[in-house]
Amino acid sequence: MILSAIVAALLAGAVAAWAFGRRRADGRGQGWSFVPETSQDASAAPVALDPALLPGMRQRFLRAALGVDEAGATDDDASAHQQVADEVLLALERADLSQRYIPRRPHLLPQLIQSVNDSTASARSIGRIIGSDPVLTVNLLRIANSSLYRFQQQEVRSIERAVTLVGNEGIRQIISAALVQPVMNPPERDGGRFSQRLWDYTLRMSLATADHARSIEREDGFSAQLAGLLRGLGMVIVVHATAEAYSRRQTLAPSPEVLLSLLERCTPQLAARIARQWELSTDVAAALEGQAAWPRAKALARSLEVGELAAALSMLCRENLMETDEALQLLAGCVPGHVAEWLWKRVNPDDPQQDE
């Protein structure tokens, strides 16, 4: 059963997959690699995405991750599946949703947002905040010692040293991951193909969103990355609610078509509700909901679209459903060519074609 496997182990093994960022050496042996800065002229007129492009690529990825064909099969129990869909919609629209599905805000989130956005904050002060949470400490040190983040042969044993080595921008990337991963409460082992692919998709989306926001839109990359992570968390909630509804109908096989429809319909609003409950900025919530009506929210919404598109294209290539050249061409239709190439490197750090 597809959905029962999803519920059994959604988002397991997340920390290891966070080794996506690529470092570059600066004069001090520290730093982080981002999209090269774009001139004001190049970034003054953002290119709008084809309205059908992102939904189409997202659906292709989700179908591949679920292992279903492009066209859904006819089901004799259509009315029963519709009842499930209606039940899920009602459950997700309830005012008490937070008590059942939405995880509590990480208690260190406000302090860390303030610290990583403070250019005068020292590695020691940031390390002190992180060190007050044992789970966050373990996750951050594990990432700092991974093959792509490690700057020296000797193991990094202190948070302060990890912050110093990774740099200010790099620590923002790692902190947001280490914060959100525990509240997803993954089980101890991975029990399904879809769960890992959905998590990989979320990782790529959040990284590309952050880079685009910082370098192209001139917005806060940390907020943008959180927006990408919450988009993925919204998808997790839809999957959980759908699986729970089907679990009460033992004779009805879960329908991928119902899940796909609910994911498309409910994810934006759920992600925005999480942002509001976690007391993130109104710009983040508006961008997630797709109702951006002011400049900063519009900028974050554009970055989120580009980031999610880059993630979908990356996952399709990893599933051998699309060639890299085609993916880059589609991405380059939304951002300047050099930006498309760089974002592609960010979401595909292990792509052998990048070294050719």
TILO-922649 format. One record per residue (C-alpha): residue number from 1; residue in three letters; x, y, z. Coordinates in nm, 4 decimals, always signed. Last residue first. Layout:
<nodes>
+-----+--------+----------+----------+----------+
! num ! residu !       c1 !       c2 !       c3 !
+-----+--------+----------+----------+----------+
! NUM !    ALA !        X !        Y !        Z !
...
+-----+--------+----------+----------+----------+
</nodes>
This chain:
<nodes>
+-----+--------+----------+----------+----------+
! num ! residu !       c1 !       c2 !       c3 !
+-----+--------+----------+----------+----------+
! 356 !    GLU !  +3.2855 !  +1.7781 !  -1.7468 !
! 355 !    ASP !  +3.2563 !  +1.8304 !  -1.3732 !
! 354 !    GLN !  +2.8941 !  +1.9319 !  -1.3778 !
! 353 !    GLN !  +2.8037 !  +1.6285 !  -1.5882 !
! 352 !    PRO !  +2.8847 !  +1.4027 !  -1.2905 !
! 351 !    ASP !  +2.5765 !  +1.5307 !  -1.1030 !
! 350 !    ASP !  +2.6495 !  +1.4914 !  -0.7319 !
! 349 !    PRO !  +2.5842 !  +1.8542 !  -0.6377 !
! 348 !    ASN !  +2.2499 !  +1.8485 !  -0.8209 !
! 347 !    VAL !  +2.0248 !  +2.1065 !  -0.6509 !
! 346 !    ARG !  +2.3015 !  +2.3632 !  -0.6109 !
! 345 !    LYS !  +2.4616 !  +2.2862 !  -0.9461 !
! 344 !    TRP !  +2.1287 !  +2.3455 !  -1.1168 !
! 343 !    LEU !  +2.0955 !  +2.6747 !  -0.9344 !
! 342 !    TRP !  +2.4284 !  +2.7760 !  -1.0857 !
! 341 !    GLU !  +2.3343 !  +2.6840 !  -1.4391 !
! 340 !    ALA !  +1.9968 !  +2.8575 !  -1.4146 !
! 339 !    VAL !  +2.1625 !  +3.1696 !  -1.2731 !
! 338 !    HIS !  +2.4117 !  +3.1790 !  -1.5594 !
! 337 !    GLY !  +2.1248 !  +3.1544 !  -1.8087 !
! 336 !    PRO !  +1.9139 !  +3.4319 !  -1.6599 !
! 335 !    VAL !  +1.5955 !  +3.3038 !  -1.4899 !
! 334 !    CYS !  +1.2626 !  +3.1596 !  -1.6036 !
! 333 !    GLY !  +1.3397 !  +3.0219 !  -1.9513 !
! 332 !    ALA !  +1.6773 !  +2.9077 !  -1.8189 !
! 331 !    LEU !  +1.4962 !  +2.6552 !  -1.6004 !
! 330 !    LEU !  +1.3283 !  +2.4961 !  -1.9008 !
! 329 !    GLN !  +1.6560 !  +2.4833 !  -2.0925 !
! 328 !    LEU !  +1.8379 !  +2.3418 !  -1.7924 !
! 327 !    ALA !  +1.5829 !  +2.0622 !  -1.7624 !
! 326 !    GLU !  +1.6073 !  +1.9806 !  -2.1326 !
! 325 !    ASP !  +1.9871 !  +1.9663 !  -2.1176 !
! 324 !    THR !  +1.9765 !  +1.7478 !  -1.8061 !
! 323 !    GLU !  +1.7600 !  +1.4874 !  -1.9762 !
! 322 !    MET !  +1.4227 !  +1.3988 !  -1.8302 !
! 321 !    LEU !  +1.2508 !  +1.0898 !  -1.6921 !
! 320 !    ASN !  +1.5698 !  +0.9281 !  -1.5646 !
! 319 !    GLU !  +1.4354 !  +0.9382 !  -1.2059 !
! 318 !    ARG !  +1.7274 !  +1.1631 !  -1.1098 !
! 317 !    CYS !  +1.6390 !  +1.3858 !  -1.4035 !
! 316 !    LEU !  +1.2810 !  +1.4107 !  -1.2795 !
! 315 !    MET !  +1.4094 !  +1.4937 !  -0.9307 !
! 314 !    SER !  +1.6201 !  +1.7804 !  -1.0622 !
! 313 !    LEU !  +1.3345 !  +1.9198 !  -1.2696 !
! 312 !    ALA !  +1.1064 !  +1.9160 !  -0.9653 !
! 311 !    ALA !  +1.3701 !  +2.0815 !  -0.7451 !
! 310 !    ALA !  +1.4453 !  +2.3550 !  -0.9984 !
! 309 !    LEU !  +1.0720 !  +2.4219 !  -1.0340 !
! 308 !    GLU !  +1.0321 !  +2.4411 !  -0.6570 !
! 307 !    GLY !  +1.3165 !  +2.6899 !  -0.6274 !
! 306 !    VAL !  +1.1893 !  +2.9028 !  -0.9145 !
! 305 !    GLU !  +0.8399 !  +2.9164 !  -0.7663 !
! 304 !    LEU !  +0.9716 !  +2.9873 !  -0.4163 !
! 303 !    SER !  +1.1953 !  +3.2629 !  -0.5483 !
! 302 !    ARG !  +0.9007 !  +3.4267 !  -0.7247 !
! 301 !    ALA !  +0.6899 !  +3.4023 !  -0.4079 !
! 300 !    LEU !  +0.9722 !  +3.5559 !  -0.2049 !
! 299 !    ALA !  +0.9848 !  +3.8533 !  -0.4426 !
! 298 !    LYS !  +0.6073 !  +3.8922 !  -0.4375 !
! 297 !    ALA !  +0.6108 !  +3.8878 !  -0.0572 !
! 296 !    ARG !  +0.8774 !  +4.1578 !  -0.0511 !
! 295 !    PRO !  +0.6935 !  +4.3764 !  -0.3030 !
! 294 !    TRP !  +0.3346 !  +4.3648 !  -0.1697 !
! 293 !    ALA !  +0.0253 !  +4.1664 !  -0.2708 !
! 292 !    ALA !  +0.1424 !  +3.8075 !  -0.2402 !
! 291 !    GLN !  -0.1599 !  +3.5777 !  -0.2383 !
! 290 !    GLY !  +0.0219 !  +3.2583 !  -0.3373 !
! 289 !    GLU !  -0.0257 !  +3.1075 !  +0.0068 !
! 288 !    LEU !  +0.3441 !  +3.0479 !  +0.0541 !
! 287 !    ALA !  +0.4294 !  +3.4033 !  -0.0496 !
! 286 !    ALA !  +0.1694 !  +3.5459 !  +0.1875 !
! 285 !    ALA !  +0.3005 !  +3.3402 !  +0.4804 !
! 284 !    VAL !  +0.6616 !  +3.4405 !  +0.4126 !
! 283 !    ASP !  +0.5729 !  +3.8097 !  +0.3739 !
! 282 !    THR !  +0.3685 !  +3.8046 !  +0.6957 !
! 281 !    SER !  +0.6895 !  +3.7209 !  +0.8786 !
! 280 !    LEU !  +0.7165 !  +3.3990 !  +1.0791 !
! 279 !    GLU !  +0.5015 !  +3.3592 !  +1.3869 !
! 278 !    TRP !  +0.5234 !  +2.9782 !  +1.3944 !
! 277 !    GLN !  +0.1449 !  +2.9718 !  +1.3706 !
! 276 !    ARG !  +0.1590 !  +3.2102 !  +1.0763 !
! 275 !    ALA !  +0.4174 !  +3.0039 !  +0.8908 !
! 274 !    ILE !  +0.2265 !  +2.6832 !  +0.9653 !
! 273 !    ARG !  -0.0903 !  +2.8378 !  +0.8253 !
! 272 !    ALA !  +0.0960 !  +2.9457 !  +0.5109 !
! 271 !    ALA !  +0.2202 !  +2.5897 !  +0.4542 !
! 270 !    LEU !  -0.1337 !  +2.4601 !  +0.4955 !
! 269 !    GLN !  -0.2758 !  +2.7118 !  +0.2478 !
! 268 !    PRO !  -0.0187 !  +2.6268 !  -0.0186 !
! 267 !    THR !  -0.0450 !  +2.2465 !  +0.0312 !
! 266 !    CYS !  -0.4227 !  +2.2049 !  +0.0052 !
! 265 !    ARG !  -0.5201 !  +2.1925 !  -0.3622 !
! 264 !    GLU !  -0.2158 !  +2.0425 !  -0.5278 !
! 263 !    LEU !  -0.1578 !  +1.7892 !  -0.2513 !
! 262 !    LEU !  -0.5272 !  +1.7019 !  -0.2430 !
! 261 !    SER !  -0.5350 !  +1.6254 !  -0.6153 !
! 260 !    LEU !  -0.2209 !  +1.4147 !  -0.5950 !
! 259 !    LEU !  -0.3582 !  +1.2185 !  -0.2980 !
! 258 !    VAL !  -0.6896 !  +1.1505 !  -0.4704 !
! 257 !    GLU !  -0.5136 !  +1.0370 !  -0.7877 !
! 256 !    PRO !  -0.2802 !  +0.8109 !  -0.5876 !
! 255 !    SER !  -0.5900 !  +0.6257 !  -0.4663 !
! 254 !    PRO !  -0.5649 !  +0.4265 !  -0.1444 !
! 253 !    ALA !  -0.7237 !  +0.0796 !  -0.1699 !
! 252 !    LEU !  -1.0666 !  +0.0654 !  -0.0082 !
! 251 !    THR !  -1.1484 !  -0.2466 !  +0.1965 !
! 250 !    GLN !  -0.9826 !  -0.1234 !  +0.5167 !
! 249 !    ARG !  -1.1590 !  +0.2116 !  +0.5173 !
! 248 !    ARG !  -1.0425 !  +0.3866 !  +0.8355 !
! 247 !    SER !  -0.6834 !  +0.3695 !  +0.7137 !
! 246 !    TYR !  -0.7912 !  +0.5671 !  +0.4070 !
! 245 !    ALA !  -0.8612 !  +0.8770 !  +0.6157 !
! 244 !    GLU !  -0.5311 !  +0.8429 !  +0.8018 !
! 243 !    ALA !  -0.3391 !  +0.8117 !  +0.4753 !
! 242 !    THR !  -0.5001 !  +1.1298 !  +0.3467 !
! 241 !    ALA !  -0.4269 !  +1.3247 !  +0.6662 !
! 240 !    HIS !  -0.0628 !  +1.2146 !  +0.6701 !
! 239 !    VAL !  -0.0082 !  +1.2902 !  +0.3004 !
! 238 !    VAL !  -0.1647 !  +1.6356 !  +0.3384 !
! 237 !    ILE !  +0.0533 !  +1.7051 !  +0.6441 !
! 236 !    VAL !  +0.3671 !  +1.5977 !  +0.4582 !
! 235 !    MET !  +0.2839 !  +1.8328 !  +0.1711 !
! 234 !    GLY !  +0.2606 !  +2.1235 !  +0.4141 !
! 233 !    LEU !  +0.6022 !  +2.0239 !  +0.5503 !
! 232 !    GLY !  +0.7429 !  +2.0502 !  +0.1991 !
! 231 !    ARG !  +0.6094 !  +2.4028 !  +0.1625 !
! 230 !    LEU !  +0.7408 !  +2.4705 !  +0.5119 !
! 229 !    LEU !  +1.0918 !  +2.3781 !  +0.3992 !
! 228 !    GLY !  +1.0698 !  +2.6097 !  +0.1006 !
! 227 !    ALA !  +0.9455 !  +2.8984 !  +0.3137 !
! 226 !    LEU !  +1.2234 !  +2.8307 !  +0.5652 !
! 225 !    GLN !  +1.4718 !  +2.8640 !  +0.2807 !
! 224 !    ALA !  +1.3222 !  +3.1976 !  +0.1816 !
! 223 !    SER !  +1.3395 !  +3.3289 !  +0.5368 !
! 222 !    PHE !  +1.7090 !  +3.2333 !  +0.5552 !
! 221 !    GLY !  +1.7792 !  +3.3772 !  +0.2111 !
! 220 !    ASP !  +1.6635 !  +3.7243 !  +0.3073 !
! 219 !    GLU !  +1.5807 !  +3.9203 !  -0.0074 !
! 218 !    ARG !  +1.7975 !  +4.0681 !  -0.2823 !
! 217 !    GLU !  +1.5647 !  +3.9165 !  -0.5455 !
! 216 !    ILE !  +1.8458 !  +3.7649 !  -0.7496 !
! 215 !    SER !  +2.1194 !  +3.6697 !  -0.5038 !
! 214 !    ARG !  +1.9410 !  +3.6209 !  -0.1751 !
! 213 !    ALA !  +1.6039 !  +3.5066 !  -0.3022 !
! 212 !    HIS !  +1.7478 !  +3.2797 !  -0.5710 !
! 211 !    ASP !  +1.9905 !  +3.1166 !  -0.3288 !
! 210 !    ALA !  +1.7226 !  +3.0560 !  -0.0656 !
! 209 !    THR !  +1.4717 !  +2.9134 !  -0.3112 !
! 208 !    ALA !  +1.7352 !  +2.6823 !  -0.4575 !
! 207 !    LEU !  +1.8201 !  +2.5477 !  -0.1117 !
! 206 !    SER !  +1.4576 !  +2.5069 !  -0.0027 !
! 205 !    MET !  +1.3495 !  +2.3315 !  -0.3230 !
! 204 !    ARG !  +1.6427 !  +2.0917 !  -0.3168 !
! 203 !    LEU !  +1.5726 !  +1.9853 !  +0.0390 !
! 202 !    THR !  +1.1981 !  +1.9552 !  -0.0192 !
! 201 !    TYR !  +1.2485 !  +1.7313 !  -0.3230 !
! 200 !    ASP !  +1.4863 !  +1.5097 !  -0.1268 !
! 199 !    TRP !  +1.2193 !  +1.4798 !  +0.1437 !
! 198 !    LEU !  +0.9507 !  +1.3862 !  -0.1082 !
! 197 !    ARG !  +1.1858 !  +1.1342 !  -0.2636 !
! 196 !    GLN !  +1.2609 !  +0.9751 !  +0.0721 !
! 195 !    SER !  +0.8941 !  +0.9353 !  +0.1624 !
! 194 !    PHE !  +0.7927 !  +0.8067 !  -0.1807 !
! 193 !    ARG !  +1.0223 !  +0.5050 !  -0.1683 !
! 192 !    GLY !  +0.8931 !  +0.3802 !  +0.1632 !
! 191 !    GLY !  +0.9897 !  +0.2437 !  +0.5026 !
! 190 !    ASP !  +1.2850 !  +0.4581 !  +0.6010 !
! 189 !    ARG !  +1.3984 !  +0.3946 !  +0.9540 !
! 188 !    GLU !  +1.3745 !  +0.5508 !  +1.2965 !
! 187 !    PRO !  +1.0539 !  +0.7401 !  +1.2406 !
! 186 !    PRO !  +1.0512 !  +1.1052 !  +1.1372 !
! 185 !    ASN !  +0.9221 !  +1.3647 !  +1.3855 !
! 184 !    MET !  +0.8674 !  +1.6464 !  +1.1352 !
! 183 !    VAL !  +0.9549 !  +1.8765 !  +1.4244 !
! 182 !    PRO !  +1.3054 !  +1.7255 !  +1.4250 !
! 181 !    GLN !  +1.3821 !  +1.8182 !  +1.0616 !
! 180 !    VAL !  +1.2728 !  +2.1825 !  +1.0833 !
! 179 !    LEU !  +1.5485 !  +2.3110 !  +1.3081 !
! 178 !    ALA !  +1.8377 !  +2.1127 !  +1.1617 !
! 177 !    ALA !  +1.7442 !  +2.2243 !  +0.8128 !
! 176 !    SER !  +1.7117 !  +2.5920 !  +0.9069 !
! 175 !    ILE !  +2.0375 !  +2.5725 !  +1.0987 !
! 174 !    ILE !  +2.2324 !  +2.4214 !  +0.8092 !
! 173 !    GLN !  +2.1493 !  +2.6883 !  +0.5525 !
! 172 !    ARG !  +2.1947 !  +2.9729 !  +0.7975 !
! 171 !    ILE !  +2.5268 !  +2.8227 !  +0.9068 !
! 170 !    GLY !  +2.6498 !  +2.8425 !  +0.5505 !
! 169 !    GLU !  +2.5827 !  +3.2135 !  +0.5230 !
! 168 !    ASN !  +2.7746 !  +3.2966 !  +0.8402 !
! 167 !    GLY !  +3.0680 !  +3.0657 !  +0.7798 !
! 166 !    VAL !  +3.1015 !  +2.6894 !  +0.7682 !
! 165 !    LEU !  +3.4313 !  +2.6811 !  +0.9540 !
! 164 !    THR !  +3.3452 !  +2.9307 !  +1.2284 !
! 163 !    VAL !  +3.0022 !  +2.7819 !  +1.2926 !
! 162 !    ALA !  +3.1536 !  +2.4333 !  +1.3161 !
! 161 !    ARG !  +3.4211 !  +2.5550 !  +1.5551 !
! 160 !    GLU !  +3.1589 !  +2.7137 !  +1.7812 !
! 159 !    ILE !  +2.9499 !  +2.3970 !  +1.7698 !
! 158 !    SER !  +3.2404 !  +2.1880 !  +1.8927 !
! 157 !    ARG !  +3.3796 !  +1.8512 !  +1.7828 !
! 156 !    VAL !  +3.4806 !  +1.9079 !  +1.4218 !
! 155 !    GLU !  +3.6663 !  +1.5961 !  +1.3097 !
! 154 !    GLN !  +4.0216 !  +1.6469 !  +1.1884 !
! 153 !    GLN !  +4.0742 !  +1.6187 !  +0.8134 !
! 152 !    GLN !  +3.9713 !  +1.9765 !  +0.7426 !
! 151 !    PHE !  +3.7024 !  +2.1748 !  +0.5649 !
! 150 !    ARG !  +3.4123 !  +1.9322 !  +0.6083 !
! 149 !    TYR !  +3.0889 !  +2.0424 !  +0.4498 !
! 148 !    LEU !  +3.0782 !  +1.8133 !  +0.1474 !
! 147 !    SER !  +3.2026 !  +1.4987 !  +0.3233 !
! 146 !    SER !  +2.9854 !  +1.5355 !  +0.6319 !
! 145 !    ASN !  +3.1420 !  +1.6693 !  +0.9503 !
! 144 !    ALA !  +2.9392 !  +1.9927 !  +0.9572 !
! 143 !    ILE !  +2.6242 !  +1.7902 !  +0.8895 !
! 142 !    ARG !  +2.6805 !  +1.5605 !  +1.1879 !
! 141 !    LEU !  +2.7737 !  +1.8583 !  +1.4038 !
! 140 !    LEU !  +2.4470 !  +2.0307 !  +1.3137 !
! 139 !    ASN !  +2.2318 !  +1.7270 !  +1.3809 !
! 138 !    VAL !  +2.3917 !  +1.6502 !  +1.7174 !
! 137 !    THR !  +2.3591 !  +2.0109 !  +1.8366 !
! 136 !    LEU !  +1.9997 !  +2.0409 !  +1.7184 !
! 135 !    VAL !  +1.9074 !  +1.7290 !  +1.9130 !
! 134 !    PRO !  +2.0906 !  +1.8477 !  +2.2250 !
! 133 !    ASP !  +1.9292 !  +2.1965 !  +2.2260 !
! 132 !    SER !  +2.1161 !  +2.4511 !  +2.4401 !
! 131 !    GLY !  +2.4207 !  +2.4078 !  +2.2176 !
! 130 !    ILE !  +2.2478 !  +2.5856 !  +1.9319 !
! 129 !    ILE !  +2.2076 !  +2.9027 !  +2.1371 !
! 128 !    ARG !  +2.5659 !  +2.8910 !  +2.2678 !
! 127 !    GLY !  +2.7004 !  +2.8239 !  +1.9183 !
! 126 !    ILE !  +2.5337 !  +3.1379 !  +1.7886 !
! 125 !    SER !  +2.6947 !  +3.3417 !  +2.0680 !
! 124 !    ARG !  +3.0356 !  +3.1761 !  +2.0189 !
! 123 !    ALA !  +3.0304 !  +3.2185 !  +1.6415 !
! 122 !    SER !  +2.9801 !  +3.5877 !  +1.7021 !
! 121 !    ALA !  +2.6746 !  +3.7968 !  +1.6201 !
! 120 !    THR !  +2.7718 !  +4.1308 !  +1.4631 !
! 119 !    SER !  +2.6077 !  +4.0576 !  +1.1274 !
! 118 !    ASP !  +2.2800 !  +3.9860 !  +1.3039 !
! 117 !    ASN !  +2.0558 !  +3.7859 !  +1.0725 !
! 116 !    VAL !  +2.1928 !  +3.4584 !  +1.2070 !
! 115 !    SER !  +2.1258 !  +3.5727 !  +1.5624 !
! 114 !    GLN !  +1.7698 !  +3.7002 !  +1.5212 !
! 113 !    ILE !  +1.6556 !  +3.3942 !  +1.3293 !
! 112 !    LEU !  +1.8323 !  +3.1786 !  +1.5879 !
! 111 !    GLN !  +1.6522 !  +3.3378 !  +1.8809 !
! 110 !    PRO !  +1.3101 !  +3.3149 !  +1.7167 !
! 109 !    LEU !  +1.3593 !  +2.9492 !  +1.6089 !
! 108 !    LEU !  +1.4866 !  +2.8113 !  +1.9390 !
! 107 !    HIS !  +1.1469 !  +2.6774 !  +2.0495 !
! 106 !    PRO !  +1.0873 !  +2.4927 !  +1.7240 !
! 105 !    ARG !  +0.7275 !  +2.5845 !  +1.6357 !
! 104 !    ARG !  +0.4819 !  +2.3156 !  +1.7297 !
! 103 !    PRO !  +0.3935 !  +2.0577 !  +1.4705 !
! 102 !    ILE !  +0.0774 !  +2.0982 !  +1.2611 !
! 101 !    TYR !  -0.1274 !  +1.7782 !  +1.2439 !
! 100 !    ARG !  -0.3719 !  +1.7235 !  +1.5288 !
!  99 !    GLN !  -0.3695 !  +2.0236 !  +1.7622 !
!  98 !    SER !  -0.2804 !  +2.2590 !  +1.4781 !
!  97 !    LEU !  -0.5903 !  +2.1618 !  +1.2830 !
!  96 !    ASP !  -0.8160 !  +2.3020 !  +1.5543 !
!  95 !    ALA !  -0.9764 !  +2.5548 !  +1.3177 !
!  94 !    ARG !  -1.0771 !  +2.2776 !  +1.0816 !
!  93 !    GLU !  -0.9869 !  +2.3188 !  +0.7142 !
!  92 !    LEU !  -0.7541 !  +2.0192 !  +0.7046 !
!  91 !    ALA !  -1.0165 !  +1.7840 !  +0.8471 !
!  90 !    LEU !  -1.2855 !  +1.9075 !  +0.6096 !
!  89 !    LEU !  -1.0591 !  +1.8622 !  +0.3081 !
!  88 !    VAL !  -0.9587 !  +1.5147 !  +0.4255 !
!  87 !    GLU !  -1.3218 !  +1.4084 !  +0.4625 !
!  86 !    ASP !  -1.4102 !  +1.5439 !  +0.1192 !
!  85 !    ALA !  -1.1223 !  +1.3495 !  -0.0366 !
!  84 !    VAL !  -1.2261 !  +1.0308 !  +0.1422 !
!  83 !    GLN !  -1.5857 !  +1.0749 !  +0.0272 !
!  82 !    GLN !  -1.4584 !  +1.1257 !  -0.3259 !
!  81 !    HIS !  -1.2725 !  +0.7969 !  -0.2991 !
!  80 !    ALA !  -1.5960 !  +0.6228 !  -0.2014 !
!  79 !    SER !  -1.7792 !  +0.7798 !  -0.4956 !
!  78 !    ALA !  -1.5093 !  +0.6701 !  -0.7383 !
!  77 !    ASP !  -1.5237 !  +0.3081 !  -0.6243 !
!  76 !    ASP !  -1.5197 !  +0.1634 !  -0.9800 !
!  75 !    ASP !  -1.1849 !  +0.3335 !  -1.0376 !
!  74 !    THR !  -1.0642 !  +0.4471 !  -1.3792 !
!  73 !    ALA !  -0.6869 !  +0.4512 !  -1.4076 !
!  72 !    GLY !  -0.4901 !  +0.7714 !  -1.3708 !
!  71 !    ALA !  -0.2877 !  +0.8879 !  -1.6700 !
!  70 !    GLU !  +0.0805 !  +0.9670 !  -1.6199 !
!  69 !    ASP !  +0.1441 !  +0.6239 !  -1.4754 !
!  68 !    VAL !  +0.2013 !  +0.5577 !  -1.1062 !
!  67 !    GLY !  +0.5204 !  +0.4862 !  -0.9107 !
!  66 !    LEU !  +0.4465 !  +0.7291 !  -0.6278 !
!  65 !    ALA !  +0.7759 !  +0.9102 !  -0.6860 !
!  64 !    ALA !  +0.7120 !  +0.9139 !  -1.0609 !
!  63 !    ARG !  +0.3642 !  +1.0532 !  -1.0088 !
!  62 !    LEU !  +0.4995 !  +1.3160 !  -0.7710 !
!  61 !    PHE !  +0.7692 !  +1.4208 !  -1.0188 !
!  60 !    ARG !  +0.5300 !  +1.4505 !  -1.3114 !
!  59 !    GLN !  +0.2807 !  +1.6423 !  -1.0969 !
!  58 !    ARG !  +0.5486 !  +1.8899 !  -0.9907 !
!  57 !    MET !  +0.6610 !  +1.9359 !  -1.3504 !
!  56 !    GLY !  +0.3060 !  +2.0138 !  -1.4650 !
!  55 !    PRO !  +0.2270 !  +2.2399 !  -1.1705 !
!  54 !    LEU !  +0.5524 !  +2.4330 !  -1.2373 !
!  53 !    LEU !  +0.5034 !  +2.4765 !  -1.6119 !
!  52 !    ALA !  +0.1330 !  +2.5607 !  -1.6365 !
!  51 !    PRO !  +0.1549 !  +2.9214 !  -1.5193 !
!  50 !    ASP !  +0.4570 !  +2.9852 !  -1.7489 !
!  49 !    LEU !  +0.6952 !  +3.1469 !  -1.5059 !
!  48 !    ALA !  +0.7306 !  +3.5242 !  -1.5007 !
!  47 !    VAL !  +1.0707 !  +3.6701 !  -1.5888 !
!  46 !    PRO !  +1.1940 !  +3.9212 !  -1.3337 !
!  45 !    ALA !  +1.2609 !  +4.2734 !  -1.4696 !
!  44 !    ALA !  +1.5206 !  +4.4532 !  -1.2591 !
!  43 !    SER !  +1.7453 !  +4.1518 !  -1.2085 !
!  42 !    ALA !  +1.9635 !  +4.1915 !  -1.5159 !
!  41 !    ASP !  +1.9771 !  +4.5690 !  -1.4918 !
!  40 !    GLN !  +2.0711 !  +4.5576 !  -1.1231 !
!  39 !    SER !  +2.3599 !  +4.3284 !  -1.2043 !
!  38 !    THR !  +2.3452 !  +3.9713 !  -1.0820 !
!  37 !    GLU !  +2.5575 !  +3.8401 !  -0.7961 !
!  36 !    PRO !  +2.6931 !  +3.4925 !  -0.8512 !
!  35 !    VAL !  +2.4496 !  +3.2284 !  -0.7222 !
!  34 !    PHE !  +2.5818 !  +3.1060 !  -0.3915 !
!  33 !    SER !  +2.8892 !  +2.9272 !  -0.2617 !
!  32 !    TRP !  +2.9740 !  +2.9416 !  +0.1060 !
!  31 !    GLY !  +3.2693 !  +3.0724 !  +0.2971 !
!  30 !    GLN !  +3.5790 !  +2.9804 !  +0.4876 !
!  29 !    GLY !  +3.9420 !  +2.9107 !  +0.4020 !
!  28 !    ARG !  +4.0361 !  +3.2611 !  +0.5148 !
!  27 !    GLY !  +4.0981 !  +3.4185 !  +0.1739 !
!  26 !    ASP !  +3.7906 !  +3.2551 !  +0.0310 !
!  25 !    ALA !  +3.7434 !  +2.8914 !  -0.0491 !
!  24 !    ARG !  +3.4211 !  +2.7738 !  -0.2004 !
!  23 !    ARG !  +3.1698 !  +2.5423 !  -0.0420 !
!  22 !    ARG !  +2.8951 !  +2.3514 !  -0.2130 !
!  21 !    GLY !  +2.5677 !  +2.2921 !  -0.0360 !
!  20 !    PHE !  +2.3856 !  +1.9616 !  -0.0866 !
!  19 !    ALA !  +2.4904 !  +1.7656 !  +0.2223 !
!  18 !    TRP !  +2.1455 !  +1.7850 !  +0.3776 !
!  17 !    ALA !  +2.0669 !  +1.4319 !  +0.2687 !
!  16 !    ALA !  +2.2298 !  +1.2871 !  +0.5774 !
!  15 !    VAL !  +1.9947 !  +1.4808 !  +0.8048 !
!  14 !    ALA !  +1.6775 !  +1.3560 !  +0.6427 !
!  13 !    GLY !  +1.7171 !  +0.9845 !  +0.7094 !
!  12 !    ALA !  +1.3432 !  +0.9357 !  +0.7533 !
!  11 !    LEU !  +1.1084 !  +1.1861 !  +0.5870 !
!  10 !    LEU !  +0.7953 !  +0.9781 !  +0.6118 !
!   9 !    ALA !  +0.8499 !  +0.6345 !  +0.7567 !
!   8 !    ALA !  +0.5325 !  +0.4369 !  +0.8225 !
!   7 !    VAL !  +0.3033 !  +0.7094 !  +0.6905 !
!   6 !    ILE !  +0.4483 !  +0.6779 !  +0.3425 !
!   5 !    ALA !  +0.4376 !  +0.2998 !  +0.3500 !
!   4 !    SER !  +0.0685 !  +0.3161 !  +0.4455 !
!   3 !    LEU !  +0.0164 !  +0.5531 !  +0.1543 !
!   2 !    ILE !  +0.1575 !  +0.3242 !  -0.1126 !
!   1 !    MET !  +0.0000 !  +0.0000 !  +0.0000 !
+-----+--------+----------+----------+----------+
</nodes>
